[in-house]
Amino acid sequence: MTIIKNKETMKNSFLAIALLAVLALSCKQADPYGYVVKDNQIVYNTPPRPADQQSMLGFAAEPIENVRVGLIGLGDRGTGAVYRFPYQDYATVVALCDLYPERVENAQKILEELGAPRAKYEYSGEEGYKQLCERDDIDLVYLAVPWQLHTPIAVYAMEHGKHVAIEVPAATSIKECWDLVNTSERTRKHCMMLENCCYDFFELTCLNMVQKGVFGEIVHAEGAYCHNLDPYWDVYQGDWRMIYNREHHGDVYPTHGIGPVCQDLNIHRGDKMDVLVSMDTDAFSGQEAADKRYGKGAYKYANGDNTTTIIRTRKGKTILVEHCVVNPRPYNRMYQLTGTKGFANKYPNEGLALGGKHLENVAYDDLDAETYMSDAERDAVMEAYKHPILKDLEEKARKVGGHGGMDFIMDYRLFYCLHFGLPLDQDVYDAAEWSSLVELTEMSINHGSMPVVMPDFTRGEWDKMDGLTLAMAE
């Protein structure tokens, strides 16, 4: 045994021990959802599943006869939902909540005008959402609040026994993505992101065609959100959306572009997104917009005018996603599929180019995948392969509306699956994977467009399911 013989030596020893303790503590408290840079790649952690959690793959909750909905957030998107809900067969709005009480009363009047009963409960103020979530007579919390509030409120709702549906993106950081996954797994409550673009008519029909092999093997897909928001910045309460864009690089709004093509590629249902690389332009129009809004030089606008991201999947497919919200250009929510037997494209024009020889209920002798079909031929193919969901709902969806009807179909499918006790079309892993691009693209750009190895939110179970199924009651 070594004997410390003087005070100075003892002092140094104590300092060394204290330093080791601090280092040990810091290692112990390292971010389990963080990343390391290894071999010129940013590698995100995939932490093991805690013992008290179970996978939500294919999860179906007990059937709910009439889904009692608590709607939080009554701005533009929330008010749109209020207009749609009275047309739903399996749900009733029982509670309304917003920061401002006058918005709650406006929503009540909309329900009355549409012949629906007023919501039984009203909440407002900064803590109103907690009071709503704490009720024991609400089945689903439907969130239409600013992005930064999505995950905190969703987690609170699930912890109080509620299923959750969240506007897009569901989360803005990898930690928030894991918070949603872990809370859903622990509480056994659904957490669905309200990605409405998956329910647009062209996308749904193409999904059906993909699943029937019309395009062969899908090898590349593209998606985008290109929408000049200059006329709309003022509608975001508290300027929250402009603030987020001016402070962050990356694709801050990726899910409209990535969601539908991930369904076509069976992401976490047989394949997974592995690596992404992202880059952006300088903020030309973005800086101009910030200068106009806040005064010249008041803020350096971070988000590039155009952000482009390329992703490679485990099974050798690629996905390209774009984001542009500050340049004057035609609206473009690109949806494009390239397969071994054909091609589909949406925006600026809907088109099909097919080289297959056998199509259901459609006969063509001279299919040439190097040219688009005529509009009449395209329409005939789309009618022949119309998704079964559309056959039942398209007419009503167009009448009720909500981005042309896709919002109505999205809500219908959510309530239908809850009513019959079926797995939802989108699960918590979809919400996490698609939303994860918010942080991952920014991280790539901030590191000189370095490749990012994406986390696996299913924790190794991405190939346990054989393709996407939109469940139907027998």
C-alpha positions as CSV (number, residue, x, y, z in Angstrom):
1,M,0.0,0.0,0.0
2,T,1.2,3.5,-0.9
3,I,1.2,5.9,2.0
4,I,0.6,9.6,1.1
5,K,3.3,11.5,3.1
6,N,2.5,15.2,2.6
7,K,-0.4,17.5,2.1
8,E,0.5,18.6,-1.4
9,T,0.6,15.0,-2.6
10,M,-2.7,14.3,-0.9
11,K,-4.2,17.4,-2.5
12,N,-3.1,16.3,-6.0
13,S,-4.4,12.8,-5.4
14,F,-7.8,14.1,-4.4
15,L,-8.0,16.3,-7.5
16,A,-7.1,13.4,-9.7
17,I,-9.8,11.2,-8.1
18,A,-12.3,14.0,-8.4
19,L,-11.4,14.5,-12.1
20,L,-11.8,10.7,-12.8
21,A,-15.2,10.8,-11.1
22,V,-16.3,13.7,-13.2
23,L,-15.1,11.9,-16.4
24,A,-16.8,8.7,-15.3
25,L,-20.1,10.6,-14.6
26,S,-19.9,12.4,-18.0
27,C,-19.4,9.2,-19.8
28,K,-22.3,7.6,-17.9
29,Q,-24.5,10.6,-18.8
30,A,-23.5,10.7,-22.5
31,D,-26.4,11.2,-24.8
32,P,-27.8,7.8,-25.7
33,Y,-29.4,9.2,-28.8
34,G,-26.4,11.2,-29.9
35,Y,-23.7,10.3,-32.5
36,V,-20.0,9.8,-33.2
37,V,-17.9,10.7,-36.2
38,K,-16.3,7.5,-37.5
39,D,-14.6,6.8,-40.8
40,N,-15.8,10.2,-42.2
41,Q,-19.4,9.4,-41.4
42,I,-21.7,10.7,-38.7
43,V,-23.0,7.6,-37.0
44,Y,-26.1,7.9,-34.8
45,N,-26.7,5.6,-31.9
46,T,-29.5,3.1,-31.7
47,P,-30.0,2.4,-28.0
48,P,-31.3,-1.0,-26.8
49,R,-35.0,-1.2,-26.0
50,P,-35.7,-0.9,-22.3
51,A,-37.1,-4.0,-20.6
52,D,-40.5,-2.4,-19.9
53,Q,-41.1,-1.6,-23.6
54,Q,-42.5,-3.7,-26.5
55,S,-42.3,-3.2,-30.3
56,M,-45.3,-1.4,-31.8
57,L,-44.9,-3.0,-35.2
58,G,-48.3,-4.2,-36.3
59,F,-49.8,-3.1,-33.0
60,A,-53.6,-3.0,-32.8
61,A,-55.4,-1.5,-29.8
62,E,-58.8,-2.6,-28.5
63,P,-61.7,-1.5,-30.8
64,I,-63.3,1.8,-29.9
65,E,-67.0,2.1,-30.8
66,N,-67.0,5.9,-31.0
67,V,-63.6,7.6,-30.9
68,R,-63.8,10.5,-28.4
69,V,-61.4,13.2,-29.8
70,G,-59.7,16.0,-28.0
71,L,-58.4,18.5,-30.5
72,I,-55.5,20.8,-29.4
73,G,-54.6,23.7,-31.6
74,L,-57.2,25.7,-33.5
75,G,-55.3,27.7,-35.9
76,D,-55.4,27.1,-39.7
77,R,-54.8,23.3,-39.6
78,G,-56.9,22.7,-36.5
79,T,-59.8,24.7,-37.8
80,G,-59.7,22.7,-41.0
81,A,-60.0,19.5,-38.9
82,V,-63.1,20.9,-37.1
83,Y,-64.8,21.4,-40.5
84,R,-64.0,17.8,-41.5
85,F,-64.8,15.9,-38.3
86,P,-68.6,16.1,-38.4
87,Y,-68.5,14.1,-41.6
88,Q,-66.7,11.2,-39.9
89,D,-68.6,8.0,-39.0
90,Y,-66.6,6.7,-36.1
91,A,-65.5,9.8,-34.1
92,T,-66.9,12.7,-32.1
93,V,-65.1,15.9,-31.0
94,V,-65.6,16.0,-27.2
95,A,-62.9,18.6,-26.2
96,L,-61.3,21.6,-27.8
97,C,-58.2,23.5,-26.7
98,D,-56.2,26.5,-27.9
99,L,-54.0,29.1,-26.4
100,Y,-56.8,31.6,-27.1
101,P,-60.3,31.1,-25.8
102,E,-61.9,32.9,-28.8
103,R,-60.5,30.3,-31.1
104,V,-62.2,27.6,-29.1
105,E,-65.6,29.5,-29.4
106,N,-65.0,29.9,-33.1
107,A,-64.6,26.1,-33.4
108,Q,-67.7,25.5,-31.4
109,K,-69.7,27.6,-33.8
110,I,-68.3,25.7,-36.8
111,L,-69.5,22.4,-35.2
112,E,-73.0,24.0,-34.6
113,E,-73.2,25.3,-38.2
114,L,-72.5,21.8,-39.5
115,G,-75.1,20.2,-37.3
116,A,-72.7,18.6,-34.9
117,P,-73.0,18.9,-31.1
118,R,-70.7,21.4,-29.4
119,A,-67.7,19.9,-27.8
120,K,-68.4,19.1,-24.2
121,Y,-65.1,20.4,-22.8
122,E,-63.3,23.7,-23.5
123,Y,-59.7,24.5,-22.5
124,S,-57.4,27.4,-23.2
125,G,-54.2,29.0,-22.0
126,E,-50.7,27.6,-21.7
127,E,-51.7,24.7,-19.4
128,G,-55.0,23.9,-21.1
129,Y,-53.6,21.0,-23.0
130,K,-52.6,19.3,-19.8
131,Q,-56.2,19.5,-18.5
132,L,-57.5,18.0,-21.7
133,C,-55.0,15.1,-21.6
134,E,-55.7,14.4,-18.0
135,R,-59.4,13.6,-18.6
136,D,-60.3,9.9,-18.6
137,D,-63.1,10.2,-21.1
138,I,-61.0,11.0,-24.2
139,D,-59.6,8.3,-26.5
140,L,-57.5,10.3,-29.0
141,V,-55.6,13.6,-28.8
142,Y,-55.3,15.2,-32.2
143,L,-52.5,17.8,-32.3
144,A,-52.4,20.8,-34.7
145,V,-49.9,23.0,-32.8
146,P,-46.5,24.6,-33.8
147,W,-43.8,22.0,-34.5
148,Q,-41.9,22.7,-31.4
149,L,-44.9,21.6,-29.2
150,H,-45.7,18.4,-31.1
151,T,-43.5,15.9,-29.1
152,P,-43.9,17.4,-25.6
153,I,-47.7,17.4,-25.8
154,A,-47.8,14.0,-27.6
155,V,-45.7,12.4,-24.9
156,Y,-47.8,14.0,-22.1
157,A,-51.0,12.7,-23.8
158,M,-49.7,9.1,-24.2
159,E,-48.5,9.1,-20.6
160,H,-52.1,9.9,-19.7
161,G,-53.5,7.0,-21.6
162,K,-54.4,8.6,-24.9
163,H,-53.7,7.6,-28.5
164,V,-52.1,10.5,-30.4
165,A,-52.3,11.9,-33.9
166,I,-49.7,14.6,-34.6
167,E,-49.4,17.1,-37.5
168,V,-46.2,17.2,-39.5
169,P,-43.3,16.9,-38.7
170,A,-44.0,14.9,-35.5
171,A,-40.6,15.8,-34.0
172,T,-37.8,18.3,-34.7
173,S,-34.8,16.4,-33.2
174,I,-33.5,12.8,-32.8
175,K,-34.2,12.9,-29.1
176,E,-37.8,13.9,-29.7
177,C,-38.1,11.0,-32.2
178,W,-36.9,8.6,-29.6
179,D,-39.2,10.2,-27.0
180,L,-42.1,9.4,-29.2
181,V,-41.0,5.8,-29.9
182,N,-40.1,5.0,-26.3
183,T,-43.3,6.5,-24.9
184,S,-45.5,4.7,-27.5
185,E,-43.8,1.4,-26.8
186,R,-44.0,1.8,-23.0
187,T,-47.6,3.0,-22.9
188,R,-48.9,0.8,-25.7
189,K,-50.6,3.8,-27.3
190,H,-50.7,4.6,-31.0
191,C,-48.7,7.6,-32.1
192,M,-49.5,8.5,-35.7
193,M,-48.2,11.4,-37.7
194,L,-50.9,13.1,-39.8
195,E,-49.0,12.8,-43.1
196,N,-51.9,13.6,-45.5
197,C,-49.9,13.3,-48.7
198,C,-49.9,9.5,-48.3
199,Y,-53.7,9.8,-49.0
200,D,-53.7,11.8,-52.1
201,F,-55.5,10.1,-55.0
202,F,-52.5,9.7,-57.3
203,E,-50.2,8.5,-54.5
204,L,-52.7,5.9,-53.2
205,T,-53.3,4.5,-56.6
206,C,-49.6,4.3,-57.4
207,L,-49.1,2.5,-54.1
208,N,-51.7,-0.1,-55.2
209,M,-49.8,-0.4,-58.6
210,V,-46.5,-0.8,-56.8
211,Q,-47.9,-3.6,-54.6
212,K,-49.3,-5.3,-57.7
213,G,-46.0,-5.2,-59.4
214,V,-47.0,-2.8,-62.3
215,F,-43.7,-0.8,-62.0
216,G,-41.6,-3.9,-61.3
217,E,-38.9,-3.3,-58.6
218,I,-38.8,0.3,-57.4
219,V,-35.2,1.4,-57.6
220,H,-35.4,5.1,-57.1
221,A,-38.0,7.6,-55.7
222,E,-38.3,11.3,-55.4
223,G,-40.3,13.6,-53.2
224,A,-40.4,17.3,-52.5
225,Y,-42.0,20.2,-50.7
226,C,-41.4,23.3,-52.9
227,H,-43.9,26.0,-51.9
228,N,-43.3,29.7,-51.7
229,L,-44.4,30.7,-48.3
230,D,-43.9,34.5,-48.8
231,P,-47.6,35.2,-48.7
232,Y,-48.2,33.0,-45.6
233,W,-45.5,33.9,-43.0
234,D,-47.8,36.2,-41.1
235,V,-50.4,33.4,-40.4
236,Y,-48.0,31.5,-38.1
237,Q,-48.9,32.6,-34.6
238,G,-45.8,34.1,-32.9
239,D,-43.8,33.9,-36.1
240,W,-42.8,30.4,-35.1
241,R,-42.3,29.0,-38.6
242,M,-40.1,31.8,-39.9
243,I,-38.1,31.7,-36.7
244,Y,-37.4,28.0,-37.1
245,N,-36.3,28.5,-40.7
246,R,-34.0,31.4,-40.0
247,E,-32.3,29.4,-37.2
248,H,-31.9,26.0,-38.9
249,H,-30.2,24.5,-41.9
250,G,-31.5,21.3,-43.5
251,D,-34.9,20.0,-44.7
252,V,-37.0,21.3,-41.9
253,Y,-40.3,20.1,-43.5
254,P,-39.5,16.7,-45.1
255,T,-42.4,14.5,-44.5
256,H,-44.7,15.5,-47.4
257,G,-41.9,14.4,-49.7
258,I,-40.5,11.4,-47.9
259,G,-43.7,9.8,-46.5
260,P,-45.5,8.5,-49.6
261,V,-42.3,7.1,-51.2
262,C,-41.3,5.4,-48.0
263,Q,-44.6,3.5,-48.1
264,D,-43.8,2.5,-51.7
265,L,-40.4,1.2,-50.6
266,N,-41.7,-0.7,-47.5
267,I,-39.4,1.3,-45.2
268,H,-39.2,-0.7,-41.9
269,R,-41.4,-3.3,-43.4
270,G,-38.7,-5.1,-45.4
271,D,-36.2,-2.3,-46.0
272,K,-34.7,0.6,-44.1
273,M,-33.1,4.0,-44.8
274,D,-29.4,3.6,-44.1
275,V,-27.4,6.7,-45.1
276,L,-28.2,10.2,-46.2
277,V,-26.2,13.1,-47.5
278,S,-27.6,16.6,-47.6
279,M,-26.5,19.9,-49.0
280,D,-28.1,23.3,-49.4
281,T,-27.7,26.6,-51.4
282,D,-26.9,29.8,-49.7
283,A,-29.9,31.8,-48.3
284,F,-30.4,34.2,-51.2
285,S,-34.2,34.8,-51.0
286,G,-34.3,33.6,-47.4
287,Q,-31.9,36.4,-46.2
288,E,-33.9,38.9,-48.3
289,A,-37.1,37.8,-46.6
290,A,-35.5,38.0,-43.2
291,D,-34.1,41.5,-43.9
292,K,-37.6,42.6,-45.1
293,R,-39.2,41.2,-42.0
294,Y,-36.8,42.1,-39.2
295,G,-34.6,44.9,-40.6
296,K,-31.5,44.5,-42.8
297,G,-28.8,42.6,-40.9
298,A,-30.9,41.9,-37.8
299,Y,-30.6,38.1,-38.4
300,K,-28.5,35.8,-40.5
301,Y,-31.0,33.5,-42.2
302,A,-29.7,29.9,-41.8
303,N,-32.0,27.8,-44.1
304,G,-30.7,27.5,-47.6
305,D,-33.1,28.5,-50.4
306,N,-33.0,24.9,-51.7
307,T,-32.1,21.8,-49.7
308,T,-31.4,18.5,-51.5
309,T,-31.0,15.2,-49.7
310,I,-30.2,11.8,-51.1
311,I,-30.8,8.6,-49.1
312,R,-29.6,5.0,-49.8
313,T,-31.6,2.1,-48.4
314,R,-30.3,-1.2,-47.0
315,K,-31.6,-3.0,-50.1
316,G,-29.9,-0.7,-52.6
317,K,-32.6,1.8,-53.4
318,T,-32.2,5.6,-53.5
319,I,-34.5,8.5,-52.5
320,L,-34.1,12.1,-53.4
321,V,-35.9,14.8,-51.3
322,E,-36.0,18.6,-51.9
323,H,-37.2,21.5,-49.8
324,C,-37.7,25.1,-51.0
325,V,-40.1,27.6,-49.4
326,V,-38.7,31.0,-50.3
327,N,-38.3,31.2,-54.0
328,P,-41.0,32.2,-56.5
329,R,-41.8,29.0,-58.4
330,P,-44.8,26.8,-59.1
331,Y,-46.0,24.6,-56.3
332,N,-44.2,21.3,-56.5
333,R,-44.8,18.3,-54.1
334,M,-42.8,16.0,-56.3
335,Y,-43.8,12.3,-56.2
336,Q,-41.8,10.2,-58.6
337,L,-41.2,6.4,-58.9
338,T,-38.6,4.7,-61.1
339,G,-39.0,1.0,-61.4
340,T,-37.7,-1.9,-63.5
341,K,-40.9,-1.9,-65.5
342,G,-42.2,1.6,-65.5
343,F,-42.3,5.1,-64.2
344,A,-44.7,7.4,-62.4
345,N,-44.5,11.2,-61.9
346,K,-46.6,13.9,-60.2
347,Y,-45.9,17.6,-60.5
348,P,-45.9,19.5,-62.7
349,N,-47.9,17.0,-64.6
350,E,-49.3,13.5,-63.7
351,G,-47.8,11.0,-66.0
352,L,-47.2,7.2,-66.4
353,A,-44.7,5.5,-68.6
354,L,-45.0,1.7,-68.5
355,G,-43.2,-1.1,-70.2
356,G,-45.1,-4.1,-68.7
357,K,-47.1,-6.3,-71.0
358,H,-50.0,-7.2,-68.6
359,L,-52.2,-4.6,-67.0
360,E,-55.5,-5.4,-65.2
361,N,-58.5,-4.6,-67.3
362,V,-56.4,-2.5,-69.7
363,A,-55.0,-3.8,-73.0
364,Y,-52.3,-2.0,-74.9
365,D,-50.1,-3.5,-77.6
366,D,-47.4,-0.8,-77.9
367,L,-46.4,0.2,-74.4
368,D,-43.2,2.2,-74.4
369,A,-41.7,3.2,-71.1
370,E,-39.6,5.9,-72.8
371,T,-42.6,8.1,-73.5
372,Y,-45.6,9.1,-71.3
373,M,-48.9,7.5,-72.0
374,S,-51.6,9.7,-73.4
375,D,-53.9,11.3,-70.8
376,A,-56.7,9.0,-71.8
377,E,-54.4,5.9,-71.4
378,R,-53.1,7.1,-68.1
379,D,-56.6,7.8,-66.8
380,A,-57.7,4.3,-67.9
381,V,-54.8,2.7,-66.0
382,M,-55.4,4.8,-62.9
383,E,-59.1,3.8,-62.9
384,A,-58.2,0.1,-63.3
385,Y,-55.8,0.2,-60.4
386,K,-57.7,2.7,-58.2
387,H,-56.9,1.9,-54.6
388,P,-59.8,0.1,-52.9
389,I,-60.0,2.8,-50.2
390,L,-60.6,5.4,-53.0
391,K,-63.4,3.3,-54.5
392,D,-65.4,3.8,-51.3
393,L,-64.3,7.3,-50.3
394,E,-63.3,9.4,-53.3
395,E,-66.7,11.0,-53.9
396,K,-67.3,11.9,-50.3
397,A,-63.7,13.0,-49.9
398,R,-63.9,15.4,-52.8
399,K,-67.1,16.9,-51.3
400,V,-65.8,17.4,-47.8
401,G,-62.4,18.6,-49.0
402,G,-59.2,19.2,-47.1
403,H,-56.4,19.6,-49.7
404,G,-58.7,18.2,-52.3
405,G,-60.0,15.4,-50.1
406,M,-56.8,13.7,-48.9
407,D,-57.2,15.2,-45.4
408,F,-60.6,13.6,-45.1
409,I,-59.3,10.2,-46.2
410,M,-56.5,10.5,-43.7
411,D,-58.9,11.2,-40.8
412,Y,-61.3,8.5,-42.0
413,R,-58.6,5.9,-42.0
414,L,-57.4,6.9,-38.5
415,F,-60.9,6.6,-37.0
416,Y,-61.7,3.5,-39.0
417,C,-58.7,1.6,-37.7
418,L,-59.3,2.7,-34.1
419,H,-63.0,1.7,-34.4
420,F,-62.3,-1.7,-35.7
421,G,-59.1,-2.3,-33.6
422,L,-56.8,-2.5,-36.6
423,P,-53.1,-1.5,-37.0
424,L,-52.9,2.1,-38.2
425,D,-51.6,2.9,-41.7
426,Q,-48.8,4.9,-40.2
427,D,-47.1,3.9,-36.9
428,V,-44.7,5.6,-34.5
429,Y,-41.7,4.4,-36.5
430,D,-43.0,6.2,-39.6
431,A,-43.4,9.3,-37.5
432,A,-39.8,9.0,-36.2
433,E,-38.1,8.0,-39.4
434,W,-39.7,10.6,-41.6
435,S,-39.3,13.4,-39.0
436,S,-35.7,12.4,-38.3
437,L,-34.6,14.1,-41.5
438,V,-35.1,17.5,-39.7
439,E,-32.0,17.0,-37.6
440,L,-30.1,14.5,-39.8
441,T,-30.1,16.8,-42.8
442,E,-29.0,19.8,-40.7
443,M,-26.2,17.6,-39.2
444,S,-25.0,16.6,-42.6
445,I,-24.9,20.2,-43.9
446,N,-23.2,21.5,-40.8
447,H,-20.4,18.9,-41.3
448,G,-19.7,19.8,-44.9
449,S,-22.4,17.4,-46.3
450,M,-20.8,14.5,-44.5
451,P,-22.8,11.2,-44.8
452,V,-25.0,10.4,-41.9
453,V,-25.7,6.8,-40.8
454,M,-29.3,7.0,-39.7
455,P,-30.6,5.5,-36.4
456,D,-32.9,2.4,-36.6
457,F,-36.0,3.3,-34.6
458,T,-37.3,-0.3,-34.8
459,R,-34.1,-1.5,-33.1
460,G,-33.3,-4.1,-35.6
461,E,-36.8,-5.2,-36.5
462,W,-37.1,-3.3,-39.8
463,D,-37.4,-6.6,-41.8
464,K,-39.8,-8.4,-39.5
465,M,-42.9,-7.3,-41.6
466,D,-43.5,-8.2,-45.2
467,G,-44.5,-5.0,-46.8
468,L,-47.1,-2.3,-46.0
469,T,-50.7,-3.3,-45.4
470,L,-53.6,-0.8,-45.1
471,A,-55.7,-3.0,-42.9
472,M,-59.4,-3.5,-43.7
473,A,-62.2,-5.0,-41.5
474,E,-63.5,-8.3,-42.7
